Amino acid sequence: MEKKLTLFKLIPNIFTTVGMCSGLTGIRFAIDHEWKAAVICILFASFFDLIDGLTARAFRATSRFGAELDSLSDAISFGVTPSIILYIWLGTSFNESDNQYILGWYWIPFLVFSSCAVLRLARFNVSSALDSIADGKSGFFVGVPTPGGALLVLLPIMLQINADRFGYPLNANIYIIPVLCWTLIVSALMVSSVPTFSFKSFSFRFSKNKATMILIASSLSVAIFIKESWVILALGTFAYFVSIPFSFRTSKQTSTD
């Protein structure tokens, strides 16, 4: 008799598929030069990548099929899509009279980024143990995870959005080479063995008498994010990059304890 699946068992895979569609939609917005919408699509893909794993564990719906689907979705949303978005973004700074031959060379760093994202996912699929510190202590990834790498590599677009908003547009002739170098740096971090914080494993405990203050602070944070969402997003992404040296030092201290 054919084994039937309940809807709850399919929910994680549905979230994974929706996240993949969100990532692909970012390419469509990039073609239309709607950069804010393109970045938001990657953010939605990151959100669904987070909750599909949470729901899979909550509903005990983990499976080999779901794991493979998640990896393929991540390769598209966080490996392929950011490269295409950034390449189209850089291409808009070239006029028809500019040397398209040079623009073709600019595609190479994005090929490297996509390749590193796929290689990282393949490494994780071979052995999920590689995604934690060798001494078995949780709280760290080995290298930057692909969703984090996607947001990091899109940081130049976030900076341009903020610069345009405040009336300080960036000069395309200045930022092209730094963007390409930045892409290569993020690519190297994804396939590196540098430990980075795993925020999924963080737990926050506080006394009951502080619950009201936590709720007020949360409401205030949401209000500030709604008002200055692109500023907060750029600062948060940059803060994650700055946290990498601290995660490296913390992991070393943890392993020696």
Phi and psi restraints in degrees (value plus and minus 20) as a CYANA .aco file:
   2 GLU   PHI     -89.0   -49.0
   2 GLU   PSI     111.7   151.7
   3 LYS   PHI     -98.5   -58.5
   3 LYS   PSI     107.1   147.1
   4 LYS   PHI    -117.2   -77.2
   4 LYS   PSI     127.9   167.9
   5 LEU   PHI    -124.9   -84.9
   5 LEU   PSI     122.4   162.4
   6 THR   PHI    -103.8   -63.8
   6 THR   PSI     142.3   182.3
   7 LEU   PHI     -81.4   -41.4
   7 LEU   PSI     -56.5   -16.5
   8 PHE   PHI     -82.8   -42.8
   8 PHE   PSI     -53.4   -13.4
   9 LYS   PHI     -89.6   -49.6
   9 LYS   PSI     -45.6    -5.6
  10 LEU   PHI    -110.2   -70.2
  10 LEU   PSI     -37.0     3.0
  11 ILE   PHI     -76.2   -36.2
  11 ILE   PSI     -66.5   -26.5
  12 PRO   PHI     -77.9   -37.9
  12 PRO   PSI     -61.5   -21.5
  13 ASN   PHI     -88.0   -48.0
  13 ASN   PSI     -52.6   -12.6
  14 ILE   PHI     -84.3   -44.3
  14 ILE   PSI     -64.8   -24.8
  15 PHE   PHI     -81.2   -41.2
  15 PHE   PSI     -60.8   -20.8
  16 THR   PHI     -81.9   -41.9
  16 THR   PSI     -63.6   -23.6
  17 THR   PHI     -86.6   -46.6
  17 THR   PSI     -60.9   -20.9
  18 VAL   PHI     -83.2   -43.2
  18 VAL   PSI     -59.8   -19.8
  19 GLY   PHI     -82.7   -42.7
  19 GLY   PSI     -60.8   -20.8
  20 MET   PHI     -83.3   -43.3
  20 MET   PSI     -62.8   -22.8
  21 CYS   PHI     -83.6   -43.6
  21 CYS   PSI     -56.9   -16.9
  22 SER   PHI     -83.6   -43.6
  22 SER   PSI     -63.9   -23.9
  23 GLY   PHI     -81.9   -41.9
  23 GLY   PSI     -64.8   -24.8
  24 LEU   PHI     -83.2   -43.2
  24 LEU   PSI     -55.3   -15.3
  25 THR   PHI     -83.9   -43.9
  25 THR   PSI     -46.0    -6.0
  26 GLY   PHI     -79.7   -39.7
  26 GLY   PSI     -53.4   -13.4
  27 ILE   PHI     -85.4   -45.4
  27 ILE   PSI     -62.0   -22.0
  28 ARG   PHI     -80.3   -40.3
  28 ARG   PSI     -63.9   -23.9
  29 PHE   PHI     -87.9   -47.9
  29 PHE   PSI     -53.7   -13.7
  30 ALA   PHI     -85.4   -45.4
  30 ALA   PSI     -59.4   -19.4
  31 ILE   PHI     -80.0   -40.0
  31 ILE   PSI     -55.9   -15.9
  32 ASP   PHI    -105.5   -65.5
  32 ASP   PSI     -15.2    24.8
  33 HIS   PHI      42.1    82.1
  33 HIS   PSI      11.7    51.7
  34 GLU   PHI    -119.8   -79.8
  34 GLU   PSI      63.1   103.1
  35 TRP   PHI     -89.2   -49.2
  35 TRP   PSI     -57.0   -17.0
  36 LYS   PHI     -81.5   -41.5
  36 LYS   PSI     -66.4   -26.4
  37 ALA   PHI     -84.5   -44.5
  37 ALA   PSI     -56.4   -16.4
  38 ALA   PHI     -83.7   -43.7
  38 ALA   PSI     -63.9   -23.9
  39 VAL   PHI     -87.5   -47.5
  39 VAL   PSI     -59.3   -19.3
  40 ILE   PHI     -81.3   -41.3
  40 ILE   PSI     -56.8   -16.8
  41 CYS   PHI     -81.1   -41.1
  41 CYS   PSI     -59.9   -19.9
  42 ILE   PHI     -87.0   -47.0
  42 ILE   PSI     -56.5   -16.5
  43 LEU   PHI     -83.6   -43.6
  43 LEU   PSI     -63.8   -23.8
  44 PHE   PHI     -82.1   -42.1
  44 PHE   PSI     -61.1   -21.1
  45 ALA   PHI     -81.5   -41.5
  45 ALA   PSI     -59.3   -19.3
  46 SER   PHI     -84.8   -44.8
  46 SER   PSI     -59.5   -19.5
  47 PHE   PHI     -83.0   -43.0
  47 PHE   PSI     -67.1   -27.1
  48 PHE   PHI     -88.7   -48.7
  48 PHE   PSI     -50.1   -10.1
  49 ASP   PHI     -85.6   -45.6
  49 ASP   PSI     -51.4   -11.4
  50 LEU   PHI     -94.6   -54.6
  50 LEU   PSI     -67.5   -27.5
  51 ILE   PHI     -98.5   -58.5
  51 ILE   PSI     -41.4    -1.4
  52 ASP   PHI     -86.7   -46.7
  52 ASP   PSI     -57.6   -17.6
  53 GLY   PHI     -89.1   -49.1
  53 GLY   PSI     -58.8   -18.8
  54 LEU   PHI     -84.5   -44.5
  54 LEU   PSI     -63.8   -23.8
  55 THR   PHI     -89.9   -49.9
  55 THR   PSI     -54.3   -14.3
  56 ALA   PHI     -82.3   -42.3
  56 ALA   PSI     -61.2   -21.2
  57 ARG   PHI     -94.2   -54.2
  57 ARG   PSI     -56.5   -16.5
  58 ALA   PHI     -87.0   -47.0
  58 ALA   PSI     -59.4   -19.4
  59 PHE   PHI    -114.0   -74.0
  59 PHE   PSI     -15.9    24.1
  60 ARG   PHI      32.5    72.5
  60 ARG   PSI      27.7    67.7
  61 ALA   PHI    -133.5   -93.5
  61 ALA   PSI       3.2    43.2
  62 THR   PHI     -89.2   -49.2
  62 THR   PSI     121.8   161.8
  63 SER   PHI    -176.0  -136.0
  63 SER   PSI     142.0   182.0
  64 ARG   PHI     -83.7   -43.7
  64 ARG   PSI     -58.1   -18.1
  65 PHE   PHI     -81.9   -41.9
  65 PHE   PSI     -64.7   -24.7
  66 GLY   PHI     -83.8   -43.8
  66 GLY   PSI     -57.6   -17.6
  67 ALA   PHI     -85.5   -45.5
  67 ALA   PSI     -62.6   -22.6
  68 GLU   PHI     -87.8   -47.8
  68 GLU   PSI     -60.7   -20.7
  69 LEU   PHI     -82.3   -42.3
  69 LEU   PSI     -60.4   -20.4
  70 ASP   PHI     -83.3   -43.3
  70 ASP   PSI     -62.3   -22.3
  71 SER   PHI     -85.8   -45.8
  71 SER   PSI     -63.0   -23.0
  72 LEU   PHI     -85.2   -45.2
  72 LEU   PSI     -59.7   -19.7
  73 SER   PHI     -83.7   -43.7
  73 SER   PSI     -61.8   -21.8
  74 ASP   PHI     -84.2   -44.2
  74 ASP   PSI     -58.2   -18.2
  75 ALA   PHI     -81.6   -41.6
  75 ALA   PSI     -57.2   -17.2
  76 ILE   PHI     -96.7   -56.7
  76 ILE   PSI     -70.9   -30.9
  77 SER   PHI     -92.1   -52.1
  77 SER   PSI     -57.2   -17.2
  78 PHE   PHI    -133.5   -93.5
  78 PHE   PSI     -27.0    13.0
  79 GLY   PHI    -128.1   -88.1
  79 GLY   PSI     -69.7   -29.7
  80 VAL   PHI    -105.8   -65.8
  80 VAL   PSI     -70.2   -30.2
  81 THR   PHI     -80.0   -40.0
  81 THR   PSI     -67.6   -27.6
  82 PRO   PHI     -79.8   -39.8
  82 PRO   PSI     -56.0   -16.0
  83 SER   PHI     -82.9   -42.9
  83 SER   PSI     -65.0   -25.0
  84 ILE   PHI     -87.0   -47.0
  84 ILE   PSI     -61.4   -21.4
  85 ILE   PHI     -80.7   -40.7
  85 ILE   PSI     -67.7   -27.7
  86 LEU   PHI     -86.4   -46.4
  86 LEU   PSI     -58.9   -18.9
  87 TYR   PHI     -85.1   -45.1
  87 TYR   PSI     -63.7   -23.7
  88 ILE   PHI     -84.0   -44.0
  88 ILE   PSI     -59.1   -19.1
  89 TRP   PHI     -81.5   -41.5
  89 TRP   PSI     -65.3   -25.3
  90 LEU   PHI     -86.5   -46.5
  90 LEU   PSI     -55.6   -15.6
  91 GLY   PHI     -83.8   -43.8
  91 GLY   PSI     -46.2    -6.2
  92 THR   PHI     -88.9   -48.9
  92 THR   PSI     -37.1     2.9
  93 SER   PHI    -104.7   -64.7
  93 SER   PSI     -25.4    14.6
  94 PHE   PHI    -118.0   -78.0
  94 PHE   PSI     112.7   152.7
  95 ASN   PHI    -106.1   -66.1
  95 ASN   PSI     147.7   187.7
  96 GLU   PHI     -81.2   -41.2
  96 GLU   PSI     -46.4    -6.4
  97 SER   PHI    -102.1   -62.1
  97 SER   PSI     -30.2     9.8
  98 ASP   PHI     -93.0   -53.0
  98 ASP   PSI     142.4   182.4
  99 ASN   PHI     -97.5   -57.5
  99 ASN   PSI      84.7   124.7
 100 GLN   PHI     -89.2   -49.2
 100 GLN   PSI     -39.6     0.4
 101 TYR   PHI     -82.0   -42.0
 101 TYR   PSI     -61.2   -21.2
 102 ILE   PHI     -86.7   -46.7
 102 ILE   PSI     -59.6   -19.6
 103 LEU   PHI     -80.4   -40.4
 103 LEU   PSI     -54.8   -14.8
 104 GLY   PHI     -82.0   -42.0
 104 GLY   PSI     -57.7   -17.7
 105 TRP   PHI     -86.4   -46.4
 105 TRP   PSI     -50.7   -10.7
 106 TYR   PHI     -87.4   -47.4
 106 TYR   PSI     -34.2     5.8
 107 TRP   PHI     -93.2   -53.2
 107 TRP   PSI     -43.8    -3.8
 108 ILE   PHI     -80.3   -40.3
 108 ILE   PSI     -67.4   -27.4
 109 PRO   PHI     -78.4   -38.4
 109 PRO   PSI     -51.1   -11.1
 110 PHE   PHI     -95.5   -55.5
 110 PHE   PSI     -50.6   -10.6
 111 LEU   PHI     -82.9   -42.9
 111 LEU   PSI     -60.8   -20.8
 112 VAL   PHI     -82.4   -42.4
 112 VAL   PSI     -63.1   -23.1
 113 PHE   PHI     -80.8   -40.8
 113 PHE   PSI     -69.5   -29.5
 114 SER   PHI     -82.0   -42.0
 114 SER   PSI     -60.0   -20.0
 115 SER   PHI     -84.1   -44.1
 115 SER   PSI     -62.8   -22.8
 116 CYS   PHI     -85.8   -45.8
 116 CYS   PSI     -57.5   -17.5
 117 ALA   PHI     -82.9   -42.9
 117 ALA   PSI     -64.6   -24.6
 118 VAL   PHI     -87.6   -47.6
 118 VAL   PSI     -60.6   -20.6
 119 LEU   PHI     -82.5   -42.5
 119 LEU   PSI     -60.1   -20.1
 120 ARG   PHI     -83.0   -43.0
 120 ARG   PSI     -63.7   -23.7
 121 LEU   PHI     -84.2   -44.2
 121 LEU   PSI     -59.2   -19.2
 122 ALA   PHI     -84.2   -44.2
 122 ALA   PSI     -60.6   -20.6
 123 ARG   PHI     -81.1   -41.1
 123 ARG   PSI     -61.2   -21.2
 124 PHE   PHI     -86.8   -46.8
 124 PHE   PSI     -58.6   -18.6
 125 ASN   PHI     -86.5   -46.5
 125 ASN   PSI     -57.0   -17.0
 126 VAL   PHI     -82.0   -42.0
 126 VAL   PSI     -63.6   -23.6
 127 SER   PHI    -173.9  -133.9
 127 SER   PSI      90.1   130.1
 128 SER   PHI     -84.6   -44.6
 128 SER   PSI     -37.3     2.7
 129 ALA   PHI     -85.6   -45.6
 129 ALA   PSI     -41.6    -1.6
 130 LEU   PHI     -90.4   -50.4
 130 LEU   PSI     -34.3     5.7
 131 ASP   PHI    -113.4   -73.4
 131 ASP   PSI      -2.1    37.9
 132 SER   PHI    -157.3  -117.3
 132 SER   PSI     139.1   179.1
 133 ILE   PHI     -82.0   -42.0
 133 ILE   PSI     124.5   164.5
 134 ALA   PHI     -79.1   -39.1
 134 ALA   PSI     -46.6    -6.6
 135 ASP   PHI     -99.5   -59.5
 135 ASP   PSI     -19.0    21.0
 136 GLY   PHI      69.0   109.0
 136 GLY   PSI     -22.3    17.7
 137 LYS   PHI     -98.9   -58.9
 137 LYS   PSI     113.3   153.3
 138 SER   PHI    -102.2   -62.2
 138 SER   PSI     152.9   192.9
 139 GLY   PHI      87.1   127.1
 139 GLY   PSI     -21.9    18.1
 140 PHE   PHI    -159.0  -119.0
 140 PHE   PSI     127.1   167.1
 141 PHE   PHI    -119.8   -79.8
 141 PHE   PSI     138.4   178.4
 142 VAL   PHI    -114.2   -74.2
 142 VAL   PSI      88.6   128.6
 143 GLY   PHI      61.5   101.5
 143 GLY   PSI     153.9   193.9
 144 VAL   PHI    -100.1   -60.1
 144 VAL   PSI     106.9   146.9
 145 PRO   PHI     -84.9   -44.9
 145 PRO   PSI     137.3   177.3
 146 THR   PHI     -80.9   -40.9
 146 THR   PSI     -59.2   -19.2
 147 PRO   PHI     -81.6   -41.6
 147 PRO   PSI     -60.8   -20.8
 148 GLY   PHI     -85.0   -45.0
 148 GLY   PSI     -59.2   -19.2
 149 GLY   PHI     -83.8   -43.8
 149 GLY   PSI     -58.2   -18.2
 150 ALA   PHI     -83.8   -43.8
 150 ALA   PSI     -63.6   -23.6
 151 LEU   PHI     -89.0   -49.0
 151 LEU   PSI     -58.9   -18.9
 152 LEU   PHI     -82.3   -42.3
 152 LEU   PSI     -64.8   -24.8
 153 VAL   PHI     -90.0   -50.0
 153 VAL   PSI     -41.7    -1.7
 154 LEU   PHI    -109.1   -69.1
 154 LEU   PSI     -18.2    21.8
 155 LEU   PHI     -76.1   -36.1
 155 LEU   PSI     -59.3   -19.3
 156 PRO   PHI     -77.4   -37.4
 156 PRO   PSI     -56.7   -16.7
 157 ILE   PHI     -87.6   -47.6
 157 ILE   PSI     -60.2   -20.2
 158 MET   PHI     -80.8   -40.8
 158 MET   PSI     -60.6   -20.6
 159 LEU   PHI     -85.8   -45.8
 159 LEU   PSI     -59.0   -19.0
 160 GLN   PHI     -86.8   -46.8
 160 GLN   PSI     -59.4   -19.4
 161 ILE   PHI     -79.3   -39.3
 161 ILE   PSI     -64.4   -24.4
 162 ASN   PHI     -88.5   -48.5
 162 ASN   PSI     -58.9   -18.9
 163 ALA   PHI     -84.4   -44.4
 163 ALA   PSI     -62.1   -22.1
 164 ASP   PHI     -84.7   -44.7
 164 ASP   PSI     -57.4   -17.4
 165 ARG   PHI     -83.8   -43.8
 165 ARG   PSI     -60.0   -20.0
 166 PHE   PHI    -112.2   -72.2
 166 PHE   PSI     -11.1    28.9
 167 GLY   PHI      60.4   100.4
 167 GLY   PSI       5.4    45.4
 168 TYR   PHI    -146.4  -106.4
 168 TYR   PSI      50.7    90.7
 169 PRO   PHI     -81.4   -41.4
 169 PRO   PSI     121.5   161.5
 170 LEU   PHI     -98.6   -58.6
 170 LEU   PSI     125.7   165.7
 171 ASN   PHI    -103.4   -63.4
 171 ASN   PSI      98.7   138.7
 172 ALA   PHI     -79.9   -39.9
 172 ALA   PSI     -55.6   -15.6
 173 ASN   PHI     -88.2   -48.2
 173 ASN   PSI     -36.7     3.3
 174 ILE   PHI    -114.0   -74.0
 174 ILE   PSI     -59.0   -19.0
 175 TYR   PHI    -110.5   -70.5
 175 TYR   PSI     -28.9    11.1
 176 ILE   PHI     -82.3   -42.3
 176 ILE   PSI     -74.1   -34.1
 177 ILE   PHI     -83.7   -43.7
 177 ILE   PSI     -64.7   -24.7
 178 PRO   PHI     -78.8   -38.8
 178 PRO   PSI     -57.0   -17.0
 179 VAL   PHI     -84.0   -44.0
 179 VAL   PSI     -62.0   -22.0
 180 LEU   PHI     -84.6   -44.6
 180 LEU   PSI     -61.0   -21.0
 181 CYS   PHI     -85.6   -45.6
 181 CYS   PSI     -60.4   -20.4
 182 TRP   PHI     -81.3   -41.3
 182 TRP   PSI     -60.7   -20.7
 183 THR   PHI     -80.8   -40.8
 183 THR   PSI     -62.0   -22.0
 184 LEU   PHI     -88.0   -48.0
 184 LEU   PSI     -56.6   -16.6
 185 ILE   PHI     -84.4   -44.4
 185 ILE   PSI     -67.3   -27.3
 186 VAL   PHI     -83.2   -43.2
 186 VAL   PSI     -58.6   -18.6
 187 SER   PHI     -79.6   -39.6
 187 SER   PSI     -65.2   -25.2
 188 ALA   PHI     -84.9   -44.9
 188 ALA   PSI     -57.0   -17.0
 189 LEU   PHI     -85.7   -45.7
 189 LEU   PSI     -53.3   -13.3
 190 MET   PHI     -86.6   -46.6
 190 MET   PSI     -58.1   -18.1
 191 VAL   PHI    -118.4   -78.4
 191 VAL   PSI     -15.4    24.6
 192 SER   PHI     -99.1   -59.1
 192 SER   PSI     154.3   194.3
 193 SER   PHI    -122.6   -82.6
 193 SER   PSI      -3.7    36.3
 194 VAL   PHI     -90.4   -50.4
 194 VAL   PSI     104.2   144.2
 195 PRO   PHI     -90.7   -50.7
 195 PRO   PSI     114.2   154.2
 196 THR   PHI    -146.6  -106.6
 196 THR   PSI     131.2   171.2
 197 PHE   PHI     -80.1   -40.1
 197 PHE   PSI     116.7   156.7
 198 SER   PHI    -124.1   -84.1
 198 SER   PSI      82.2   122.2
 199 PHE   PHI     -92.2   -52.2
 199 PHE   PSI     -34.4     5.6
 200 LYS   PHI     -84.6   -44.6
 200 LYS   PSI     -49.3    -9.3
 201 SER   PHI    -111.6   -71.6
 201 SER   PSI     -22.6    17.4
 202 PHE   PHI     -93.2   -53.2
 202 PHE   PSI     118.9   158.9
 203 SER   PHI    -150.2  -110.2
 203 SER   PSI     116.6   156.6
 204 PHE   PHI    -135.1   -95.1
 204 PHE   PSI     106.7   146.7
 205 ARG   PHI    -140.9  -100.9
 205 ARG   PSI     118.3   158.3
 206 PHE   PHI    -170.4  -130.4
 206 PHE   PSI     137.6   177.6
 207 SER   PHI     -92.1   -52.1
 207 SER   PSI     138.0   178.0
 208 LYS   PHI     -82.6   -42.6
 208 LYS   PSI     -52.5   -12.5
 209 ASN   PHI     -92.1   -52.1
 209 ASN   PSI     -29.4    10.6
 210 LYS   PHI    -119.2   -79.2
 210 LYS   PSI     -20.1    19.9
 211 ALA   PHI     -82.2   -42.2
 211 ALA   PSI     -60.6   -20.6
 212 THR   PHI     -83.0   -43.0
 212 THR   PSI     -62.9   -22.9
 213 MET   PHI     -85.1   -45.1
 213 MET   PSI     -56.0   -16.0
 214 ILE   PHI     -84.5   -44.5
 214 ILE   PSI     -61.9   -21.9
 215 LEU   PHI     -86.0   -46.0
 215 LEU   PSI     -60.8   -20.8
 216 ILE   PHI     -85.0   -45.0
 216 ILE   PSI     -63.4   -23.4
 217 ALA   PHI     -83.9   -43.9
 217 ALA   PSI     -57.0   -17.0
 218 SER   PHI     -85.3   -45.3
 218 SER   PSI     -62.8   -22.8
 219 SER   PHI     -82.9   -42.9
 219 SER   PSI     -61.9   -21.9
 220 LEU   PHI     -85.0   -45.0
 220 LEU   PSI     -60.1   -20.1
 221 SER   PHI     -83.7   -43.7
 221 SER   PSI     -61.4   -21.4
 222 VAL   PHI     -84.4   -44.4
 222 VAL   PSI     -60.9   -20.9
 223 ALA   PHI     -83.5   -43.5
 223 ALA   PSI     -61.7   -21.7
 224 ILE   PHI     -87.4   -47.4
 224 ILE   PSI     -59.5   -19.5
 225 PHE   PHI     -84.8   -44.8
 225 PHE   PSI     -60.5   -20.5
 226 ILE   PHI     -83.2   -43.2
 226 ILE   PSI     -58.8   -18.8
 227 LYS   PHI     -93.5   -53.5
 227 LYS   PSI     -62.8   -22.8
 228 GLU   PHI    -145.7  -105.7
 228 GLU   PSI      33.2    73.2
 229 SER   PHI     -82.1   -42.1
 229 SER   PSI     -61.5   -21.5
 230 TRP   PHI     -94.6   -54.6
 230 TRP   PSI     -52.0   -12.0
 231 VAL   PHI     -87.3   -47.3
 231 VAL   PSI     -66.6   -26.6
 232 ILE   PHI     -84.2   -44.2
 232 ILE   PSI     -59.7   -19.7
 233 LEU   PHI     -84.2   -44.2
 233 LEU   PSI     -64.2   -24.2
 234 ALA   PHI     -85.7   -45.7
 234 ALA   PSI     -63.2   -23.2
 235 LEU   PHI     -84.7   -44.7
 235 LEU   PSI     -60.4   -20.4
 236 GLY   PHI     -84.8   -44.8
 236 GLY   PSI     -60.4   -20.4
 237 THR   PHI     -86.1   -46.1
 237 THR   PSI     -62.4   -22.4
 238 PHE   PHI     -85.8   -45.8
 238 PHE   PSI     -58.2   -18.2
 239 ALA   PHI     -83.2   -43.2
 239 ALA   PSI     -55.3   -15.3
 240 TYR   PHI     -84.1   -44.1
 240 TYR   PSI     -60.5   -20.5
 241 PHE   PHI     -84.0   -44.0
 241 PHE   PSI     -61.9   -21.9
 242 VAL   PHI     -86.8   -46.8
 242 VAL   PSI     -47.4    -7.4
 243 SER   PHI     -91.9   -51.9
 243 SER   PSI     -35.0     5.0
 244 ILE   PHI     -81.0   -41.0
 244 ILE   PSI     -66.6   -26.6
 245 PRO   PHI     -80.8   -40.8
 245 PRO   PSI     -55.0   -15.0
 246 PHE   PHI     -89.8   -49.8
 246 PHE   PSI     -57.3   -17.3
 247 SER   PHI     -85.4   -45.4
 247 SER   PSI     -57.0   -17.0
 248 PHE   PHI     -82.7   -42.7
 248 PHE   PSI     -66.0   -26.0
 249 ARG   PHI     -87.1   -47.1
 249 ARG   PSI     -60.9   -20.9
 250 THR   PHI     -83.8   -43.8
 250 THR   PSI     -61.0   -21.0
 251 SER   PHI     -84.6   -44.6
 251 SER   PSI     -56.8   -16.8
 252 LYS   PHI     -86.7   -46.7
 252 LYS   PSI     -60.9   -20.9
 253 GLN   PHI     -86.0   -46.0
 253 GLN   PSI     -57.2   -17.2
 254 THR   PHI     -86.7   -46.7
 254 THR   PSI     -59.6   -19.6
 255 SER   PHI     -91.3   -51.3
 255 SER   PSI     -42.0    -2.0
 256 THR   PHI    -110.9   -70.9
 256 THR   PSI     -30.5     9.5
